[in-house]
């Protein structure tokens, strides 16, 4: 690689730079464990990369000291072409995640019960022909009356309001089919 670079640097000087890098690498990691080996592989890959002549020349000329070389991140070590590719890939990954999140927001939330799947929450906007819901109340009032005769009972159930469509907005309501388990 030294002969191909057209630099006027002797093999001894290049060997001396390599020894200094190795010494600094060992001094920095204190051992030849996996972190050391990974950093060594990263340095070798980036310094041998023929598309990364800028890094190679800066190291040999001494513009980048061995200590600074060891502390450089993979993004700083990479060639411009590789850095641009990584940036495109990161952007693509972020776009895919955002797309998945948007699609997840549109899907209805379902609950699996013994009766099958039940949609428990719909993200669809309210249709124009539906009247707006009444203001939410936290407590539902229940009047205590003596039991009515069978003749007046059907009349009373017609007057009671079904609050099943407001199930998410109350804790417990006797007029809600979900709360009472009649759904």
Wavefront OBJ file of the C-alpha trace (Angstrom):
o trace
v 0.000 0.000 0.000
v 2.931 2.323 0.693
v 4.250 1.922 -2.876
v 0.805 2.624 -4.359
v 0.327 5.814 -2.341
v 3.139 7.747 -4.102
v 4.264 9.245 -0.803
v 7.941 9.905 -0.177
v 7.958 7.986 3.100
v 10.415 5.212 3.847
v 9.338 1.731 4.906
v 11.148 2.271 8.235
v 9.096 5.398 8.985
v 5.853 3.575 8.073
v 6.913 0.671 10.302
v 7.662 3.116 13.124
v 4.186 4.694 12.760
v 2.602 1.209 12.859
v 4.522 0.338 16.044
v 3.442 3.598 17.694
v -0.193 2.904 16.783
v 0.066 -0.631 18.197
v 1.716 0.637 21.397
v -0.971 3.327 21.846
v -3.721 0.785 21.149
v -2.390 -1.631 23.770
v -1.810 1.203 26.258
v -5.384 2.422 25.726
v -7.078 -0.995 26.144
v -4.586 -2.548 28.631
v -5.375 -6.043 27.319
v -5.957 -7.914 24.071
v -9.624 -8.633 24.733
v -12.541 -8.326 22.287
v -12.668 -4.525 22.490
v -8.992 -4.359 21.558
v -9.442 -6.800 18.686
v -12.496 -4.982 17.337
v -10.694 -1.636 17.374
v -7.665 -3.242 15.704
v -9.877 -4.717 12.952
v -11.616 -1.376 12.460
v -8.290 0.454 12.135
v -6.889 -2.149 9.737
v -10.019 -2.089 7.578
v -10.056 1.711 7.329
v -6.312 2.117 6.799
v -6.173 -0.607 4.121
v -9.251 0.725 2.308
v -8.044 2.054 -1.053
v -10.990 4.455 -1.137
v -9.863 5.996 2.155
v -6.596 7.588 1.004
v -7.188 10.728 3.064
v -6.986 8.867 6.389
v -4.023 6.773 5.232
v -2.011 9.812 4.133
v -2.833 11.837 7.267
v -1.646 8.982 9.505
v 1.608 8.470 7.610
v 2.385 12.195 7.431
v 1.727 12.560 11.164
v -1.294 14.864 10.797
v -3.224 12.369 12.937
v -1.277 11.152 15.965
v -1.547 7.485 17.053
v -3.407 8.580 20.195
v -5.974 10.541 18.202
v -6.313 7.692 15.705
v -7.182 5.245 18.493
v -9.842 7.588 19.886
v -11.547 8.235 16.516
v -15.065 6.864 16.110
v -15.966 4.494 13.264
v -17.743 7.397 11.522
v -14.580 9.517 11.669
v -12.428 6.650 10.412
v -14.678 5.768 7.468
v -14.168 7.016 3.945
v -16.519 9.684 2.636
v -18.219 7.122 0.415
v -18.809 4.714 3.293
v -19.977 7.549 5.558
v -22.493 8.682 2.906
v -23.755 5.104 2.532
v -24.197 4.775 6.313
v -26.062 8.090 6.408
v -28.420 6.917 3.625
v -29.011 3.613 5.400
v -29.739 5.358 8.723
v -32.149 7.736 7.009
v -33.883 4.801 5.289
v -34.164 2.906 8.590
v -35.659 5.944 10.338
v -38.168 6.400 7.495
v -39.221 2.742 7.759
v -39.703 3.047 11.538
v -41.778 6.219 11.118
v -43.887 4.543 8.421
v -44.533 1.538 10.673
v -45.551 3.847 13.536
v -47.986 5.752 11.288
v -49.545 2.481 10.120
v -49.824 1.215 13.700
v -51.733 4.367 14.670
v -54.345 3.664 11.988
v -54.978 0.066 12.996
v -57.834 -0.563 15.436
v -56.930 -1.996 18.805
v -58.445 -5.427 19.252
v -58.886 -7.719 22.192
v -59.082 -11.478 21.891
v -61.861 -12.957 24.010
v -63.690 -16.265 24.151
v -66.119 -14.766 21.626
v -63.352 -13.903 19.172
v -61.616 -10.621 18.385
v -63.380 -7.484 19.582
v -62.392 -3.994 18.495
v -62.016 -2.011 21.720
v -60.788 1.273 20.335
v -61.205 2.836 16.937
v -58.882 5.532 15.653
v -61.346 6.521 12.886
v -62.574 10.106 12.894
v -66.222 10.744 13.805
v -68.557 10.698 10.793
v -70.489 13.831 9.871
v -73.962 12.342 10.409
v -73.230 11.192 13.972
v -74.135 13.656 16.726
v -71.243 14.694 18.998
v -70.955 12.881 22.292
v -72.158 14.511 25.465
v -69.593 15.843 27.960
v -67.862 13.107 29.901
v -68.841 12.440 33.480
v -66.715 10.537 35.922
v -69.565 9.356 38.157
v -72.890 8.040 36.990
v -75.851 8.709 39.247
v -78.121 5.773 39.971
v -81.469 6.422 41.597
v -82.698 3.943 44.147
v -86.363 3.169 43.547
v -88.574 0.365 44.739
v -88.933 -2.497 42.283
v -91.426 -1.666 39.603
v -94.231 -3.821 38.415
v -93.717 -5.858 35.230
v -96.066 -3.525 33.381
v -93.890 -0.417 33.896
v -90.502 -2.115 33.378
v -90.497 -2.113 29.524
v -91.407 1.523 29.595
v -88.426 2.345 31.845
v -85.842 0.505 29.687
v -86.876 2.562 26.680
v -86.169 5.757 28.600
v -82.720 4.655 29.836
v -79.833 5.805 27.692
v -77.346 3.260 26.337
v -73.843 4.570 27.161
v -71.828 1.743 25.611
v -70.299 4.089 23.016
v -68.882 6.175 25.909
v -67.293 3.173 27.641
v -63.773 4.643 27.575
v -64.908 7.770 29.385
v -66.456 6.276 32.521
v -65.353 3.897 35.255
v -68.591 1.950 35.689
v -72.019 2.660 34.268
v -75.127 0.482 34.643
v -76.338 1.678 31.245
v -73.153 0.474 29.502
v -73.381 -3.000 27.978
v -69.606 -3.524 28.336
v -69.608 -2.619 32.050
v -72.588 -4.824 32.802
v -71.295 -7.696 30.662
v -74.356 -7.878 28.427
v -72.435 -7.280 25.202
l 1 2 3 4 5 6 7 8 9 10 11 12 13 14 15 16 17 18 19 20 21 22 23 24 25 26 27 28 29 30 31 32 33 34 35 36 37 38 39 40 41 42 43 44 45 46 47 48 49 50 51 52 53 54 55 56 57 58 59 60 61 62 63 64 65 66 67 68 69 70 71 72 73 74 75 76 77 78 79 80 81 82 83 84 85 86 87 88 89 90 91 92 93 94 95 96 97 98 99 100 101 102 103 104 105 106 107 108 109 110 111 112 113 114 115 116 117 118 119 120 121 122 123 124 125 126 127 128 129 130 131 132 133 134 135 136 137 138 139 140 141 142 143 144 145 146 147 148 149 150 151 152 153 154 155 156 157 158 159 160 161 162 163 164 165 166 167 168 169 170 171 172 173 174 175 176 177 178 179 180 181 182 183
